[in-house]
Each structure stands twice: as C-alpha cells, then as structure tokens.
Amino acid sequence: MSFTDKAGKKNSHLKFDKKTEDLILKAVKDGKLSCAKCFSLSDELDISAREIGQFADTHHIRLVKCQLGLFGTGPGQQKGVLKINPVPEELKKRVFNHLDDGKLDCKIAWKVALEMNITKMNVSGACETLGVRIKNCQIGAF
C-alpha cells in the first residue's frame, strides 16, 4: 500500500504488511491515535513514528495528545502548553542555541528535555514564554 502525505506527495516507499496495519489500527481509539502511542508502536514495529503518523493521516485518524502539548490536548483546545516564568537560564540558552530559522525542532526539544532531566512540557512551556515556535513534528502533525 502506498500513501499520500498532507502535501499531496505520494509515498510509495511506505508499505506495511497486513499484520502491521492491523496493529496500528488496533491502537486507534475513537478515531484517534496519541503521540505517545505512535512512538511506542514505532519501537514495537521497528518503523518510524513519522511513518505511523503518515499512515494515520491517510486513514483519516486524528493525531492527539502531543507530548509537547502543541495539539490534541482536549475538546476545543489546540494547545495544552503553558508558559513558564521565569525560564531558567540554562534552558533558555539551550533553546536559543538550537534554533533553526528562529524555530526549535521537535526532536531537539525532546533532546533538551532528556539532557536537562525535565519534562517535554517544560521545554515547550519555555518556548511559549520565549516566543519560539516548535517545528517539524516527529509524527508529521505539523
């Protein structure tokens, strides 16, 4: 099976066997698939979280519960991230040191959280306070 991504590009390299598709579809609850579940499936099935996100997109499955709080956090809410004030200097330094075109990559936000032993939501909260946008969702939601 080949997939078409949100930009309308054909992704013929994405081919899952029936068992893999069934495992992904089994994880869907009420037409939704969480960010965390995409990553656990990625580990379990040895495929990228991005590919799982693309599969969800082509099957009209809504991606929810971003681990950075940027989407799918509840009814009528787009973001669940809260500003943190003040932003610790070390966190501010790391965020600004990793900016690409004024934005922080999702994967880098996760890396900063891991390196500093803080939550991903702390990193996104700092970004919200600093006016820094996060880009390149690892599962393709944005």
Rosetta blueprint (number, residue, H / E / L):
1 M L
2 S L
3 F E
4 T E
5 D L
6 K L
7 A L
8 G L
9 K L
10 K E
11 N E
12 S L
13 H L
14 L L
15 K L
16 F L
17 D L
18 K H
19 K H
20 T H
21 E H
22 D H
23 L H
24 I H
25 L H
26 K H
27 A H
28 V L
29 K E
30 D L
31 G L
32 K E
33 L E
34 S E
35 C H
36 A H
37 K H
38 C H
39 F H
40 S H
41 L H
42 S H
43 D H
44 E H
45 L H
46 D L
47 I L
48 S L
49 A H
50 R H
51 E H
52 I H
53 G H
54 Q H
55 F H
56 A H
57 D H
58 T H
59 H L
60 H L
61 I L
62 R E
63 L E
64 V E
65 K L
66 C L
67 Q L
68 L L
69 G L
70 L L
71 F L
72 G L
73 T L
74 G E
75 P L
76 G L
77 Q E
78 Q L
79 K L
80 G L
81 V L
82 L L
83 K L
84 I L
85 N L
86 P L
87 V L
88 P L
89 E H
90 E H
91 L H
92 K H
93 K H
94 R H
95 V H
96 F H
97 N H
98 H L
99 L L
100 D E
101 D L
102 G L
103 K E
104 L E
105 D E
106 C H
107 K H
108 I H
109 A H
110 W H
111 K H
112 V H
113 A H
114 L H
115 E H
116 M H
117 N L
118 I L
119 T L
120 K H
121 M H
122 N H
123 V H
124 S H
125 G H
126 A H
127 C H
128 E H
129 T H
130 L H
131 G L
132 V L
133 R E
134 I E
135 K E
136 N L
137 C L
138 Q L
139 I L
140 G L
141 A L
142 F L
